[in-house]
Amino acid sequence: MTDEQRVSDEDGLVARLDVIEEQPLTARADAYAQLHEQLRRTLEGDDEHGRG
């Protein structure tokens, strides 16, 4: 991963967190859970078409 990709990914994450924080409190938990699952899969090397 290049520095440019890393900055772009970080900007995307920050933007996504901003969107989550603007949601009503009851919706935030689901949004954070989805984000957590996506990050977990990414860190473990899985993707939507990989291991389940």
Contacts in CASP RR format, 6 or more apart in sequence:
PFRMAT RR
TARGET T0000
AUTHOR 0000-0000-0000
METHOD contacts of the structure
MODEL  1
MTDEQRVSDEDGLVARLDVIEEQPLTARADAYAQLHEQLRRTLEGDDEHG
RG
1 9 0 8 1.000
16 35 0 8 1.000
17 35 0 8 1.000
19 31 0 8 1.000
20 28 0 8 1.000
20 31 0 8 1.000
20 32 0 8 1.000
20 35 0 8 1.000
21 28 0 8 1.000
23 31 0 8 1.000
41 47 0 8 1.000
41 48 0 8 1.000
46 52 0 8 1.000
END
